[in-house]
């Protein structure tokens, strides 16, 4: 596993929250993009990512929290179940997971359970950040790439 320590900048985002198994977040992305498109918030340079707040080895599946986020300017206002929030930046350990989203747990286990302690690092407060580097609609799942970022204490 190749891990880098990176400083992520704070981001201002529009988001929609999913509560439930992480394997069921796909429809939330469709809703976010459908909401954002008529507002002119989508485009080739848009930045989007997921925020994962809970450890599925500890938290019951029906209580897992996930925010699908799209970086927006300051003029975007909350609307119905679409919120606006500032995501803190900071120091993160990052690695790239290759493969299906359903196997991301193995990458988190290796990063948090093995790499962090063996490198004298501690996990910071949630959320972790997932940057999706290719399109799941056109990429075979074994070639999906996700940049996993966990906050350092």
N, CA and C atoms as an extended XYZ file, in Angstrom:
459
Properties=species:S:1:pos:R:3:atomname:S:1:resname:S:1:resid:I:1 pbc="F F F"
N         0.847       -1.177        0.000 N   UNK     1
C         0.000        0.000        0.000 CA  UNK     1
C         0.891        1.237        0.000 C   UNK     1
N         0.655        2.105       -0.970 N   UNK     2
C         1.375        3.367       -1.042 CA  UNK     2
C         0.539        4.439       -0.342 C   UNK     2
N         1.078        5.013        0.725 N   UNK     3
C         0.357        6.016        1.510 CA  UNK     3
C         1.143        7.314        1.474 C   UNK     3
N         0.426        8.412        1.321 N   UNK     4
C         1.023        9.739        1.373 CA  UNK     4
C         0.331       10.537        2.466 C   UNK     4
N         1.069       11.454        3.070 N   UNK     5
C         0.483       12.411        4.003 CA  UNK     5
C         0.240       13.687        3.199 C   UNK     5
N        -1.010       14.146        3.184 N   UNK     6
C        -1.386       15.311        2.398 CA  UNK     6
C        -2.187       16.281        3.253 C   UNK     6
N        -2.088       17.541        2.921 N   UNK     7
C        -2.934       18.553        3.534 CA  UNK     7
C        -4.063       18.845        2.571 C   UNK     7
N        -5.289       18.574        3.016 N   UNK     8
C        -6.465       18.878        2.204 CA  UNK     8
C        -7.000       20.237        2.610 C   UNK     8
N        -7.373       21.016        1.614 N   UNK     9
C        -7.931       22.347        1.860 CA  UNK     9
C        -9.386       22.234        2.302 C   UNK     9
N        -9.871       23.184        3.086 N   UNK    10
C       -11.298       23.201        3.423 CA  UNK    10
C       -12.120       23.403        2.149 C   UNK    10
N       -13.351       22.904        2.173 N   UNK    11
C       -14.234       23.002        1.005 CA  UNK    11
C       -15.623       23.435        1.458 C   UNK    11
N       -16.281       24.211        0.630 N   UNK    12
C       -17.677       24.601        0.842 CA  UNK    12
C       -18.500       23.744       -0.118 C   UNK    12
N       -19.441       22.975        0.417 N   UNK    13
C       -20.141       21.994       -0.411 CA  UNK    13
C       -21.655       22.051       -0.235 C   UNK    13
N       -22.337       21.631       -1.286 N   UNK    14
C       -23.738       21.230       -1.190 CA  UNK    14
C       -23.689       19.727       -1.002 C   UNK    14
N       -24.619       19.193       -0.214 N   UNK    15
C       -24.559       17.759        0.061 CA  UNK    15
C       -25.948       17.204        0.333 C   UNK    15
N       -26.011       15.893        0.241 N   UNK    16
C       -27.201       15.179        0.669 CA  UNK    16
C       -26.724       14.003        1.510 C   UNK    16
N       -27.384       13.787        2.623 N   UNK    17
C       -26.989       12.742        3.567 CA  UNK    17
C       -27.709       11.438        3.264 C   UNK    17
N       -26.934       10.359        3.336 N   UNK    18
C       -27.476        8.999        3.280 CA  UNK    18
C       -27.247        8.377        4.647 C   UNK    18
N       -28.281        7.774        5.214 N   UNK    19
C       -28.133        7.014        6.444 CA  UNK    19
C       -28.513        5.578        6.125 C   UNK    19
N       -27.552        4.681        6.314 N   UNK    20
C       -27.746        3.271        5.983 CA  UNK    20
C       -26.446        2.688        5.471 C   UNK    20
N       -26.481        1.455        4.967 N   UNK    21
C       -25.250        0.815        4.507 CA  UNK    21
C       -24.526        1.644        3.437 C   UNK    21
N       -23.214        1.694        3.553 N   UNK    22
C       -22.417        2.426        2.567 CA  UNK    22
C       -22.599        1.846        1.167 C   UNK    22
N       -22.904        0.568        1.057 N   UNK    23
C       -23.083       -0.064       -0.253 CA  UNK    23
C       -24.336        0.448       -0.969 C   UNK    23
N       -25.140        1.260       -0.300 N   UNK    24
C       -26.386        1.745       -0.899 CA  UNK    24
C       -26.381        3.255       -1.166 C   UNK    24
N       -25.200        3.852       -1.309 N   UNK    25
C       -25.138        5.310       -1.504 CA  UNK    25
C       -25.331        5.738       -2.960 C   UNK    25
N       -25.284        4.828       -3.907 N   UNK    26
C       -25.379        5.184       -5.324 CA  UNK    26
C       -26.541        6.093       -5.680 C   UNK    26
N       -27.772        5.785       -5.268 N   UNK    27
C       -28.901        6.647       -5.624 CA  UNK    27
C       -28.785        8.076       -5.084 C   UNK    27
N       -28.080        8.268       -3.993 N   UNK    28
C       -27.907        9.612       -3.429 CA  UNK    28
C       -27.125       10.487       -4.407 C   UNK    28
N       -26.135        9.890       -5.061 N   UNK    29
C       -25.362       10.645       -6.056 CA  UNK    29
C       -26.245       11.070       -7.215 C   UNK    29
N       -27.116       10.185       -7.682 N   UNK    30
C       -28.042       10.547       -8.751 CA  UNK    30
C       -28.928       11.718       -8.361 C   UNK    30
N       -29.425       11.706       -7.132 N   UNK    31
C       -30.260       12.806       -6.649 CA  UNK    31
C       -29.474       14.113       -6.565 C   UNK    31
N       -28.224       14.037       -6.070 N   UNK    32
C       -27.411       15.252       -5.948 CA  UNK    32
C       -27.146       15.859       -7.318 C   UNK    32
N       -26.741       15.036       -8.279 N   UNK    33
C       -26.435       15.552       -9.610 CA  UNK    33
C       -27.701       16.043      -10.317 C   UNK    33
N       -28.837       15.379      -10.111 N   UNK    34
C       -30.095       15.836      -10.714 CA  UNK    34
C       -30.531       17.182      -10.143 C   UNK    34
N       -30.270       17.409       -8.861 N   UNK    35
C       -30.575       18.682       -8.226 CA  UNK    35
C       -29.619       19.774       -8.722 C   UNK    35
N       -28.335       19.431       -8.873 N   UNK    36
C       -27.304       20.409       -9.207 CA  UNK    36
C       -27.326       20.821      -10.683 C   UNK    36
N       -27.702       19.915      -11.580 N   UNK    37
C       -27.627       20.195      -13.021 CA  UNK    37
C       -28.421       21.431      -13.432 C   UNK    37
N       -29.710       21.553      -13.077 N   UNK    38
C       -30.441       22.742      -13.525 CA  UNK    38
C       -29.960       24.039      -12.872 C   UNK    38
N       -29.171       23.930      -11.827 N   UNK    39
C       -28.618       25.116      -11.166 CA  UNK    39
C       -27.274       25.525      -11.782 C   UNK    39
N       -26.817       24.766      -12.789 N   UNK    40
C       -25.550       25.084      -13.447 CA  UNK    40
C       -24.330       24.741      -12.609 C   UNK    40
N       -24.466       23.801      -11.667 N   UNK    41
C       -23.364       23.472      -10.753 CA  UNK    41
C       -22.481       22.335      -11.260 C   UNK    41
N       -22.873       21.704      -12.368 N   UNK    42
C       -22.082       20.595      -12.901 CA  UNK    42
C       -21.232       21.078      -14.063 C   UNK    42
N       -20.138       20.393      -14.296 N   UNK    43
C       -19.269       20.747      -15.412 CA  UNK    43
C       -17.995       19.943      -15.354 C   UNK    43
N       -17.140       20.143      -16.336 N   UNK    44
C       -15.925       19.316      -16.423 CA  UNK    44
C       -14.937       19.526      -15.276 C   UNK    44
N       -15.025       20.656      -14.598 N   UNK    45
C       -14.065       20.935      -13.520 CA  UNK    45
C       -14.694       20.849      -12.133 C   UNK    45
N       -15.894       20.268      -12.054 N   UNK    46
C       -16.546       20.159      -10.747 CA  UNK    46
C       -15.746       19.216       -9.855 C   UNK    46
N       -15.840       19.456       -8.564 N   UNK    47
C       -15.171       18.607       -7.585 CA  UNK    47
C       -16.227       17.997       -6.679 C   UNK    47
N       -16.176       16.691       -6.535 N   UNK    48
C       -17.142       15.995       -5.698 CA  UNK    48
C       -16.446       14.882       -4.933 C   UNK    48
N       -17.028       14.522       -3.797 N   UNK    49
C       -16.440       13.489       -2.947 CA  UNK    49
C       -17.474       13.027       -1.935 C   UNK    49
N       -17.188       11.910       -1.293 N   UNK    50
C       -18.050       11.383       -0.242 CA  UNK    50
C       -17.396       11.548        1.117 C   UNK    50
N       -18.212       11.785        2.129 N   UNK    51
C       -17.745       11.853        3.514 CA  UNK    51
C       -18.332       10.670        4.271 C   UNK    51
N       -17.456        9.892        4.891 N   UNK    52
C       -17.871        8.715        5.664 CA  UNK    52
C       -17.615        9.004        7.140 C   UNK    52
N       -18.674        8.967        7.933 N   UNK    53
C       -18.570        9.359        9.336 CA  UNK    53
C       -18.387        8.196       10.297 C   UNK    53
N       -18.773        6.993        9.889 N   UNK    54
C       -18.855        5.901       10.851 CA  UNK    54
C       -18.095        4.664       10.379 C   UNK    54
N       -17.609        3.905       11.339 N   UNK    55
C       -16.907        2.644       11.083 CA  UNK    55
C       -17.944        1.525       11.009 C   UNK    55
N       -18.083        0.869        9.854 N   UNK    56
C       -19.098       -0.187        9.745 CA  UNK    56
C       -18.803       -1.414       10.602 C   UNK    56
N       -17.596       -1.514       11.160 N   UNK    57
C       -17.300       -2.610       12.084 CA  UNK    57
C       -17.814       -2.306       13.489 C   UNK    57
N       -18.211       -1.056       13.731 N   UNK    58
C       -18.659       -0.636       15.050 CA  UNK    58
C       -20.118       -0.164       15.027 C   UNK    58
N       -20.477        0.548       13.974 N   UNK    59
C       -21.804        1.157       13.863 CA  UNK    59
C       -22.762        0.215       13.137 C   UNK    59
N       -23.980        0.039       13.637 N   UNK    60
C       -24.961       -0.793       12.929 CA  UNK    60
C       -25.193       -0.256       11.514 C   UNK    60
N       -25.391       -1.133       10.530 N   UNK    61
C       -25.548       -0.698        9.135 CA  UNK    61
C       -26.620        0.371        8.921 C   UNK    61
N       -27.717        0.305        9.645 N   UNK    62
C       -28.803        1.268        9.441 CA  UNK    62
C       -28.503        2.640       10.052 C   UNK    62
N       -27.340        2.786       10.721 N   UNK    63
C       -26.991        4.066       11.353 CA  UNK    63
C       -25.744        4.697       10.740 C   UNK    63
N       -25.178        4.069        9.699 N   UNK    64
C       -24.005        4.634        9.035 CA  UNK    64
C       -24.385        5.938        8.337 C   UNK    64
N       -23.526        6.958        8.472 N   UNK    65
C       -23.787        8.265        7.867 CA  UNK    65
C       -22.793        8.547        6.757 C   UNK    65
N       -23.303        9.045        5.638 N   UNK    66
C       -22.492        9.332        4.452 CA  UNK    66
C       -23.057       10.580        3.794 C   UNK    66
N       -22.187       11.538        3.456 N   UNK    67
C       -22.607       12.728        2.727 CA  UNK    67
C       -22.018       12.695        1.328 C   UNK    67
N       -22.881       12.762        0.308 N   UNK    68
C       -22.441       12.954       -1.077 CA  UNK    68
C       -22.294       14.457       -1.263 C   UNK    68
N       -21.082       14.916       -1.607 N   UNK    69
C       -20.758       16.345       -1.597 CA  UNK    69
C       -20.311       16.842       -2.969 C   UNK    69
N       -20.725       18.054       -3.283 N   UNK    70
C       -20.326       18.753       -4.494 CA  UNK    70
C       -19.833       20.140       -4.079 C   UNK    70
N       -18.590       20.480       -4.432 N   UNK    71
C       -18.038       21.787       -4.078 CA  UNK    71
C       -18.812       22.868       -4.823 C   UNK    71
N       -19.239       23.893       -4.071 N   UNK    72
C       -20.037       24.989       -4.635 CA  UNK    72
C       -19.516       26.330       -4.128 C   UNK    72
N       -19.980       27.381       -4.760 N   UNK    73
C       -19.638       28.730       -4.331 CA  UNK    73
C       -20.494       29.173       -3.156 C   UNK    73
N       -20.205       30.337       -2.601 N   UNK    74
C       -20.900       30.798       -1.393 CA  UNK    74
C       -22.370       31.152       -1.611 C   UNK    74
N       -22.822       31.334       -2.843 N   UNK    75
C       -24.202       31.731       -3.084 CA  UNK    75
C       -25.215       30.600       -3.051 C   UNK    75
N       -24.762       29.357       -2.988 N   UNK    76
C       -25.680       28.217       -2.990 CA  UNK    76
C       -26.311       28.084       -1.612 C   UNK    76
N       -27.630       27.942       -1.594 N   UNK    77
C       -28.381       27.880       -0.333 CA  UNK    77
C       -28.971       26.484       -0.126 C   UNK    77
N       -29.172       26.072        1.140 N   UNK    78
C       -29.826       24.793        1.420 CA  UNK    78
C       -31.239       24.785        0.838 C   UNK    78
N       -31.689       23.587        0.480 N   UNK    79
C       -33.015       23.469       -0.128 CA  UNK    79
C       -33.546       22.059        0.136 C   UNK    79
N       -34.670       21.968        0.819 N   UNK    80
C       -35.267       20.666        1.168 CA  UNK    80
C       -34.230       19.813        1.893 C   UNK    80
N       -33.926       18.600        1.387 N   UNK    81
C       -32.939       17.761        2.082 CA  UNK    81
C       -31.525       17.928        1.526 C   UNK    81
N       -31.309       18.964        0.710 N   UNK    82
C       -29.973       19.300        0.224 CA  UNK    82
C       -29.418       20.384        1.130 C   UNK    82
N       -28.326       20.070        1.811 N   UNK    83
C       -27.729       21.021        2.729 CA  UNK    83
C       -26.504       21.677        2.147 C   UNK    83
N       -25.966       22.625        2.886 N   UNK    84
C       -24.709       23.292        2.560 CA  UNK    84
C       -23.869       23.257        3.831 C   UNK    84
N       -22.598       22.918        3.679 N   UNK    85
C       -21.716       22.864        4.842 CA  UNK    85
C       -20.281       23.167        4.434 C   UNK    85
N       -19.485       23.534        5.420 N   UNK    86
C       -18.048       23.695        5.232 CA  UNK    86
C       -17.378       22.436        5.744 C   UNK    86
N       -16.525       21.848        4.918 N   UNK    87
C       -15.788       20.636        5.278 CA  UNK    87
C       -14.379       21.068        5.669 C   UNK    87
N       -13.977       20.714        6.876 N   UNK    88
C       -12.653       21.090        7.369 CA  UNK    88
C       -11.554       20.426        6.558 C   UNK    88
N       -10.484       21.165        6.364 N   UNK    89
C        -9.280       20.608        5.770 CA  UNK    89
C        -8.402       20.054        6.883 C   UNK    89
N        -7.151       19.777        6.553 N   UNK    90
C        -6.220       19.289        7.552 CA  UNK    90
C        -5.290       18.246        6.990 C   UNK    90
N        -4.609       17.566        7.894 N   UNK    91
C        -3.628       16.554        7.534 CA  UNK    91
C        -4.302       15.182        7.432 C   UNK    91
N        -4.094       14.517        6.302 N   UNK    92
C        -4.729       13.232        6.024 CA  UNK    92
C        -3.698       12.232        5.512 C   UNK    92
N        -3.890       10.973        5.874 N   UNK    93
C        -3.166        9.868        5.238 CA  UNK    93
C        -4.027        9.432        4.068 C   UNK    93
N        -3.436        9.344        2.878 N   UNK    94
C        -4.207        9.022        1.683 CA  UNK    94
C        -3.587        7.838        0.949 C   UNK    94
N        -4.453        7.060        0.337 N   UNK    95
C        -4.032        5.959       -0.516 CA  UNK    95
C        -5.098        5.766       -1.581 C   UNK    95
N        -4.763        5.071       -2.647 N   UNK    96
C        -5.733        4.812       -3.708 CA  UNK    96
C        -6.157        3.352       -3.649 C   UNK    96
N        -7.463        3.163       -3.562 N   UNK    97
C        -8.079        1.833       -3.599 CA  UNK    97
C        -8.452        1.552       -5.053 C   UNK    97
N        -8.078        0.379       -5.555 N   UNK    98
C        -8.490       -0.040       -6.889 CA  UNK    98
C        -9.384       -1.255       -6.741 C   UNK    98
N       -10.586       -1.161       -7.320 N   UNK    99
C       -11.523       -2.267       -7.259 CA  UNK    99
C       -12.903       -1.800       -6.885 C   UNK    99
N       -13.818       -2.746       -6.698 N   UNK   100
C       -15.208       -2.403       -6.393 CA  UNK   100
C       -15.330       -1.594       -5.103 C   UNK   100
N       -16.322       -0.731       -5.082 N   UNK   101
C       -16.576        0.061       -3.876 CA  UNK   101
C       -16.872       -0.841       -2.676 C   UNK   101
N       -17.490       -1.986       -2.921 N   UNK   102
C       -17.851       -2.871       -1.807 CA  UNK   102
C       -16.625       -3.436       -1.089 C   UNK   102
N       -15.417       -3.323       -1.693 N   UNK   103
C       -14.197       -3.812       -1.046 CA  UNK   103
C       -13.377       -2.687       -0.418 C   UNK   103
N       -13.932       -1.490       -0.356 N   UNK   104
C       -13.210       -0.375        0.274 CA  UNK   104
C       -12.861       -0.664        1.732 C   UNK   104
N       -13.670       -1.456        2.412 N   UNK   105
C       -13.408       -1.774        3.816 CA  UNK   105
C       -12.037       -2.376        4.042 C   UNK   105
N       -11.560       -3.197        3.100 N   UNK   106
C       -10.236       -3.810        3.241 CA  UNK   106
C        -9.143       -2.740        3.188 C   UNK   106
N        -9.324       -1.729        2.349 N   UNK   107
C        -8.340       -0.648        2.269 CA  UNK   107
C        -8.350        0.175        3.558 C   UNK   107
N        -9.538        0.471        4.074 N   UNK   108
C        -9.623        1.188        5.356 CA  UNK   108
C        -8.968        0.372        6.473 C   UNK   108
N        -9.207       -0.934        6.499 N   UNK   109
C        -8.607       -1.779        7.545 CA  UNK   109
C        -7.087       -1.754        7.465 C   UNK   109
N        -6.556       -1.857        6.250 N   UNK   110
C        -5.096       -1.842        6.089 CA  UNK   110
C        -4.516       -0.478        6.456 C   UNK   110
N        -5.193        0.590        6.050 N   UNK   111
C        -4.701        1.938        6.327 CA  UNK   111
C        -4.793        2.276        7.815 C   UNK   111
N        -5.969        2.070        8.396 N   UNK   112
C        -6.193        2.468        9.800 CA  UNK   112
C        -5.675        1.441       10.798 C   UNK   112
N        -5.792        0.159       10.446 N   UNK   113
C        -5.420       -0.889       11.389 CA  UNK   113
C        -3.965       -1.304       11.335 C   UNK   113
N        -3.307       -1.072       10.209 N   UNK   114
C        -1.914       -1.501       10.068 CA  UNK   114
C        -0.979       -0.321        9.783 C   UNK   114
N        -1.255        0.440        8.713 N   UNK   115
C        -0.311        1.478        8.308 CA  UNK   115
C        -0.171        2.568        9.370 C   UNK   115
N        -1.293        3.112        9.853 N   UNK   116
C        -1.202        4.209       10.834 CA  UNK   116
C        -0.386        3.816       12.062 C   UNK   116
N        -0.732        2.703       12.755 N   UNK   117
C         0.041        2.385       13.958 CA  UNK   117
C         1.499        2.029       13.667 C   UNK   117
N         1.769        1.373       12.543 N   UNK   118
C         3.156        0.990       12.260 CA  UNK   118
C         4.005        2.193       11.863 C   UNK   118
N         3.359        3.329       11.560 N   UNK   119
C         4.078        4.546       11.208 CA  UNK   119
C         3.948        5.622       12.282 C   UNK   119
N         3.538        5.200       13.492 N   UNK   120
C         3.469        6.123       14.618 CA  UNK   120
C         2.398        7.185       14.484 C   UNK   120
N         1.365        6.901       13.715 N   UNK   121
C         0.282        7.866       13.492 CA  UNK   121
C        -0.989        7.395       14.168 C   UNK   121
N        -1.877        8.352       14.464 N   UNK   122
C        -3.179        8.023       15.048 CA  UNK   122
C        -4.281        8.616       14.183 C   UNK   122
N        -5.384        7.912       14.168 N   UNK   123
C        -6.551        8.345       13.422 CA  UNK   123
C        -7.170        9.558       14.105 C   UNK   123
N        -7.506       10.566       13.320 N   UNK   124
C        -8.174       11.746       13.832 CA  UNK   124
C        -9.682       11.582       13.784 C   UNK   124
N       -10.399       12.658       14.064 N   UNK   125
C       -11.866       12.575       14.085 CA  UNK   125
C       -12.444       12.429       12.680 C   UNK   125
N       -13.638       11.849       12.600 N   UNK   126
C       -14.300       11.722       11.304 CA  UNK   126
C       -14.676       13.111       10.773 C   UNK   126
N       -15.012       13.170        9.502 N   UNK   127
C       -15.201       12.068        8.560 CA  UNK   127
C       -13.939       11.757        7.769 C   UNK   127
N       -13.929       10.568        7.169 N   UNK   128
C       -12.937       10.278        6.142 CA  UNK   128
C       -13.511       10.775        4.818 C   UNK   128
N       -12.641       10.930        3.824 N   UNK   129
C       -13.041       11.494        2.539 CA  UNK   129
C       -12.713       10.490        1.445 C   UNK   129
N       -13.651       10.308        0.523 N   UNK   130
C       -13.442        9.440       -0.632 CA  UNK   130
C       -13.610       10.254       -1.913 C   UNK   130
N       -12.531       10.332       -2.696 N   UNK   131
C       -12.569       10.980       -4.005 CA  UNK   131
C       -12.675        9.879       -5.050 C   UNK   131
N       -13.688        9.959       -5.885 N   UNK   132
C       -13.942        8.923       -6.896 CA  UNK   132
C       -13.255        9.356       -8.190 C   UNK   132
N       -12.226        8.614       -8.598 N   UNK   133
C       -11.326        9.050       -9.654 CA  UNK   133
C       -11.763        8.652      -11.060 C   UNK   133
N       -12.757        7.777      -11.161 N   UNK   134
C       -13.306        7.459      -12.471 CA  UNK   134
C       -14.801        7.193      -12.340 C   UNK   134
N       -15.466        7.047      -13.450 N   UNK   135
C       -16.929        6.996      -13.498 CA  UNK   135
C       -17.429        5.557      -13.391 C   UNK   135
N       -18.192        5.231      -12.351 N   UNK   136
C       -18.666        3.859      -12.188 CA  UNK   136
C       -19.655        3.430      -13.268 C   UNK   136
N       -20.220        4.396      -13.993 N   UNK   137
C       -21.153        4.037      -15.068 CA  UNK   137
C       -20.429        3.515      -16.302 C   UNK   137
N       -19.143        3.880      -16.477 N   UNK   138
C       -18.418        3.483      -17.685 CA  UNK   138
C       -17.127        2.721      -17.389 C   UNK   138
N       -16.837        2.446      -16.126 N   UNK   139
C       -15.602        1.768      -15.734 CA  UNK   139
C       -15.950        0.411      -15.146 C   UNK   139
N       -15.298       -0.661      -15.614 N   UNK   140
C       -15.513       -1.966      -14.966 CA  UNK   140
C       -15.169       -1.854      -13.480 C   UNK   140
N       -15.964       -2.508      -12.632 N   UNK   141
C       -15.783       -2.300      -11.188 CA  UNK   141
C       -14.397       -2.687      -10.697 C   UNK   141
N       -13.727       -3.650      -11.324 N   UNK   142
C       -12.381       -4.016      -10.877 CA  UNK   142
C       -11.349       -2.934      -11.216 C   UNK   142
N       -11.730       -1.955      -12.056 N   UNK   143
C       -10.833       -0.851      -12.414 CA  UNK   143
C       -11.208        0.466      -11.744 C   UNK   143
N       -12.242        0.456      -10.913 N   UNK   144
C       -12.615        1.678      -10.199 CA  UNK   144
C       -11.471        2.104       -9.286 C   UNK   144
N       -11.243        3.403       -9.226 N   UNK   145
C       -10.180        3.949       -8.388 CA  UNK   145
C       -10.793        4.984       -7.441 C   UNK   145
N       -10.493        4.823       -6.162 N   UNK   146
C       -11.017        5.714       -5.127 CA  UNK   146
C        -9.857        6.169       -4.249 C   UNK   146
N        -9.688        7.478       -4.136 N   UNK   147
C        -8.654        8.021       -3.238 CA  UNK   147
C        -9.278        8.114       -1.852 C   UNK   147
N        -8.760        7.316       -0.938 N   UNK   148
C        -9.250        7.240        0.444 CA  UNK   148
C        -8.361        8.133        1.310 C   UNK   148
N        -9.002        9.024        2.074 N   UNK   149
C        -8.268        9.974        2.910 CA  UNK   149
C        -8.809        9.895        4.339 C   UNK   149
N        -7.943        9.578        5.288 N   UNK   150
C        -8.357        9.532        6.688 CA  UNK   150
C        -7.600       10.624        7.456 C   UNK   150
N        -8.357       11.349        8.265 N   UNK   151
C        -7.783       12.463        9.029 CA  UNK   151
C        -6.800       11.927       10.085 C   UNK   151
N        -5.701       12.631       10.231 N   UNK   152
C        -4.708       12.283       11.233 CA  UNK   152
C        -4.907       13.107       12.504 C   UNK   152
N        -4.648       12.489       13.642 N   UNK   153
C        -4.745       13.190       14.922 CA  UNK   153
C        -3.551       14.131       15.055 C   UNK   153
